[in-house]
Amino acid sequence: MNPVELTKELIKIDSRNPPGDTTDVVEYLETLFSIYDTKILEKEEGKPNLIVYISKGSELMLNSHVDTVPSSDSLLNPVTINGKLYGRGACDAKGCVAVIISAIQDFEPEYGLKLVFSSDEEVGGVNGLGYVFEREQADYVLIGEPFGCDRIGIIQSAVVSADIFIKGKSGHTATTPAVEGAVYKASEYIMRVVGDFLSLKGNFNQFEKMIRNLGLDFEIRGVGQAVFNPAMIQGGIKRNIVSPECTISADIRFMPWIHQDEIRKILSHDCAEFKVNGVLKPFGFGVDDVDMQKDKTLLNMLIMAIKANGLKPTGVCSLGVGDTRHVRKYGVPAFYYGPRGDGLHGDNEFVWIEELYKSTKVLRTFLEMFDEKVMT
């Protein structure tokens, strides 16, 4: 149960999403856990979720997802270079899966412990942990994501999916200035909005104080405190006609201390109308309806485990989002922990080999401390 070798084996198993078929990786994991009681929950065919019952009860759940983002076939061949393990899913999140498996080796808790290896996280998790947690709840949940062996993901940002409609003047290329067309106006709009988002600096003093009072350093992770991604642009009629309209499909993210009125103000413009397609509210410590004392119970044990391994713990507020929302909406504490890498979703995705080993030690310490805490 070496976390490096396990990560390599998991990388080799294709679970790229789309299509997100997790059948092969679940069968591999079932073999590893053949001496335990297991269950498969499958909302959508080809996307099974595996539950492993290490011991009876519902005190603690460890979870990580086994689907990955798309890539070329070459990234299914793990490569080790200079202390880094490369491959699709190396850090997101098959390295996290390997750490969980390695940490529970020969561990026999006196409290309820179950593992959930879920599908479809990369496309929202509705068929994955969202489906599982409706049926298999727990008192506390730790979710494997690549934050780092000394870091805890405690707050995730708000996310807005929106379409922005840009209007312009249509006409022939030879007689109508391109600057009056929708495509040109969209380019100007994008340049302004992207810059304005990056300059947003909300007042996070209250959040920083709250996190530092737990004994954690404070980190904001992302390209800024708010981001506007004009992910897709559609428009135009034909090559020799100045476009009368253009649509920008945008992914918008912002930290919970930035008010939505600031976001609306930046998006508003005479040439633009916008339609909100979906909103994901922020989740995490102090920003949702989970009881803070319950949150502190889970956090304190993880903080102690990190310190016990000679590391300085840091609480991370991230523009990235994951599966905690499928747990925290039930009032159940859930945070992120796992080995750090880089190149997330890119062709150079890797996990630090040292992080795999350190995260395994911290997680094992946490499990033992959780045992003591529950029993006392």
Secondary structure, 3 states (H helix, E strand, C coil): CCHHHHHHHHHHCCCECCCCCCHHHHHHHHHHCCCCEEEEECCCCCCCEEEEEEECCCCEEEEEECCECCCCHHHHCCEEECCEEECCCCCCCHHHHHHHHHHCCCCCCCCCEEEEEECCHHHCCCCCHHHHHHHCCCCEEEEECCCEEEEEEEEECEEEEEEEEEECCCEECCCCCHHHCHHHHHHHHHHHHHHHHHCCCCCCHHHHHHHHCCCCEEEEECCCCEEEEEEEEEECCCCCEECCEEEEEEEEEECCCCCHHHHHHHHCECCEEEEEEEEECCEECCCCCCCHHHHHHHHHHHHHHHHHCCCCCEEEEECCCCCCHHHHCCCCCEEEEECCEECCCCCCCEEEHHHHHHHHHHHHHHHHHHHHHHHC
